[in-house]
Amino acid sequence: MAVLSLSAFLRLLPSTGITELERAVAVLWWRLRFGDGPHEGASAGQIADDLATAGHARPHVSRLRTNLGKDRRTNQPKKGVFRLSTVEAGRLDQEYLQLLDEPLESAGTEFLPGSLFSASRGYMQKTVVQANLSFEHRLFDCCAVMTRRLLETLLIDLYELHGKQDELKGQDGHYLMFSGLLGVVESANAFHLGRATLDTLKKFKRLGDLSAHNRRYNARRDDLAPLAAELRVALEDLLHLCNPGR
């Protein structure tokens, strides 16, 4: 999927009839949906720079910071970084996705349920799209690897959300490989994951590893398709824990 750059997206916004604050919220929407890192956000100064780069008038940073802090659509800043609420991002999807050059879910045949991720962060949505396109075009090794990556990302996001991310890190401060993540999750089971979810995580850890590392193995449709229903259950379980209000 081709995604417009932030500057290109901002240039598509109306030049009149839209407030400075609305443009700032649009920046936060784009960063949440298509930013490179998890929990993508921006400071008032970064937002002001983004708007100026796109050709809009550069807001007064202090005023913008105050207005964003009062706006219920944004989460309270940490270290000065504002983020758009997930609920508000879902509301703005219908308005802003039509400005992009392609629909977000472009695969005709779904292996992963794209609708579950309509309010998720951009990096998760991209992973779902890539997995589904891989399945549709019979690139089953690619699909297995991308599905493993999605499950790994959900686990890390869940632990980060609850401030427990250090439990998933090794002595070097980096996150463990998927096998290590599963070992921690299964031994502590701090979030009471069901046995079915844990089993599904193990299955896709194995499939993803085979597709990524075994030079004599090539995944087939029959390796993946029969697991679609139980995978959906596991995804819903993890997404609910990541966002209890969904």
Secondary structure in CASP SS format (residue, H / E / C, confidence):
PFRMAT SS
TARGET T0000
AUTHOR 0000-0000-0000
METHOD secondary structure of the structure
MODEL  1
M C 1.00
A C 1.00
V C 1.00
L C 1.00
S C 1.00
L H 1.00
S H 1.00
A H 1.00
F H 1.00
L H 1.00
R H 1.00
L C 1.00
L C 1.00
P C 1.00
S C 1.00
T C 1.00
G C 1.00
I C 1.00
T C 1.00
E H 1.00
L H 1.00
E H 1.00
R H 1.00
A H 1.00
V H 1.00
A H 1.00
V H 1.00
L H 1.00
W H 1.00
W H 1.00
R H 1.00
L H 1.00
R H 1.00
F H 1.00
G C 1.00
D C 1.00
G C 1.00
P C 1.00
H C 1.00
E C 1.00
G C 1.00
A E 1.00
S C 1.00
A H 1.00
G H 1.00
Q H 1.00
I H 1.00
A H 1.00
D H 1.00
D H 1.00
L H 1.00
A H 1.00
T H 1.00
A C 1.00
G C 1.00
H C 1.00
A C 1.00
R C 1.00
P C 1.00
H C 1.00
V H 1.00
S H 1.00
R H 1.00
L H 1.00
R H 1.00
T H 1.00
N H 1.00
L H 1.00
G H 1.00
K H 1.00
D C 1.00
R C 1.00
R C 1.00
T E 1.00
N E 1.00
Q E 1.00
P E 1.00
K E 1.00
K C 1.00
G C 1.00
V E 1.00
F E 1.00
R E 1.00
L E 1.00
S C 1.00
T H 1.00
V H 1.00
E H 1.00
A H 1.00
G H 1.00
R H 1.00
L H 1.00
D H 1.00
Q H 1.00
E H 1.00
Y H 1.00
L H 1.00
Q H 1.00
L H 1.00
L C 1.00
D C 1.00
E C 1.00
P C 1.00
L C 1.00
E C 1.00
S C 1.00
A C 1.00
G C 1.00
T C 1.00
E C 1.00
F C 1.00
L C 1.00
P C 1.00
G H 1.00
S H 1.00
L H 1.00
F H 1.00
S C 1.00
A C 1.00
S C 1.00
R C 1.00
G H 1.00
Y H 1.00
M H 1.00
Q H 1.00
K H 1.00
T H 1.00
V H 1.00
V H 1.00
Q H 1.00
A H 1.00
N H 1.00
L H 1.00
S H 1.00
F H 1.00
E H 1.00
H C 1.00
R C 1.00
L C 1.00
F H 1.00
D H 1.00
C H 1.00
C H 1.00
A H 1.00
V H 1.00
M H 1.00
T H 1.00
R H 1.00
R H 1.00
L H 1.00
L H 1.00
E H 1.00
T H 1.00
L H 1.00
L H 1.00
I H 1.00
D H 1.00
L H 1.00
Y H 1.00
E H 1.00
L H 1.00
H C 1.00
G C 1.00
K C 1.00
Q H 1.00
D H 1.00
E H 1.00
L H 1.00
K E 1.00
G C 1.00
Q C 1.00
D C 1.00
G C 1.00
H C 1.00
Y E 1.00
L C 1.00
M C 1.00
F H 1.00
S H 1.00
G H 1.00
L H 1.00
L H 1.00
G H 1.00
V H 1.00
V H 1.00
E H 1.00
S H 1.00
A H 1.00
N C 1.00
A C 1.00
F C 1.00
H C 1.00
L C 1.00
G C 1.00
R H 1.00
A H 1.00
T H 1.00
L H 1.00
D H 1.00
T H 1.00
L H 1.00
K H 1.00
K H 1.00
F H 1.00
K H 1.00
R H 1.00
L H 1.00
G H 1.00
D H 1.00
L H 1.00
S H 1.00
A H 1.00
H H 1.00
N C 1.00
R C 1.00
R C 1.00
Y C 1.00
N C 1.00
A C 1.00
R C 1.00
R H 1.00
D H 1.00
D H 1.00
L H 1.00
A H 1.00
P H 1.00
L H 1.00
A H 1.00
A H 1.00
E H 1.00
L H 1.00
R H 1.00
V H 1.00
A H 1.00
L H 1.00
E H 1.00
D H 1.00
L H 1.00
L H 1.00
H H 1.00
L H 1.00
C H 1.00
N C 1.00
P C 1.00
G C 1.00
R C 1.00
END
